[in-house]
Amino acid sequence: MNRQTFDLDGKSALITGAAGSIGVATATLLAHHGARICAVDRPGSNWEALERALQGSNVFTVEANVTDETSVQHYVSQAMEKFGRIDIFFNNAGIEGEISPIESYPLKNFREVFAVNVEGVFLGMKHVLPAMYAQGAGSVINSSSAVSVRGGPGVIAYVASKHAVLGMTRCAAAEAAPRGVRVNCINPGPVEGRMMDSIAARAGDAQVTRQHFIDAVPAHRYGKPEEVAALVVFLASDAASYCNGAFYAIDGGLTAV
């Protein structure tokens, strides 16, 4: 494989959920490979980790609500105004929602999870894909989850929303492929960071819950944000030029058993 395959020099990357652990790790690795970064997260986000990691890189931040179409149009227009094109779109913003059995799951929270995890992903693609079509090239990487191909108790909204992301990815790929654009999704298992810490804390005994997750993973550990970032960089690069409409498990073997 040519050494230049992973060279992203001169390419621009748009990342939602960019202030989170996976977002920061991915922005850092994309920048390391030469990409310019437009980092998007919700208003009031803490950008310290991103700014520290990307010191000296070509990066700018935009605060936006991914569930609001006007706000999505704004972050896309900001990226286009700054860079003139969008080569990579890591559609990564997501929330876990409540942990509760179905019979007591709050409808309000169910809708909130779908607004971010489903509508947010849809709106991102709706407004980024036309820019990529005009270029005749681009790579969209949607952030799904290991639970997009399995179930789990107490997290019906999250599981259902991630099944939806997988379906949307396949639909988008079928539309985008003839126009030179690739759309794939990643399915992380448990990964070190705020989301897993929050789930463990709310499930009762945090240490017991964490160990339960670890025991369920054949690799017997959580993933690292940097490992997820490496997969995103692969899918963003020319090394994945024939990868389209697929989902990529990065879960330590969780969905293999």
Buried (B, 14 or more C-beta within 10 A) or exposed (E): EEEEEBBBEEBBBBBBBBBBBBBBBBBBBBBBBBBBBBBBBBEEBEBEBBBEBBEEBBBEBBBBBBBBBEBBBBBBEBBBEBBEBBBBBBBBBBBBBBBBEEEEBEEEBBEBBBBBBBBBBBBBBBBBBEBBBEBEBBBBBBBBBBBBBBEEEBBBBBBBBBBBBBBBBBEBBEEBEEBEBBBBBBBBBBBBBEBBEBBBEBBEEBEEBBEEBBEBBEEEEBBBBBBBBBBBBBBBBEBBEEBBBBBBBBBBEBBEE
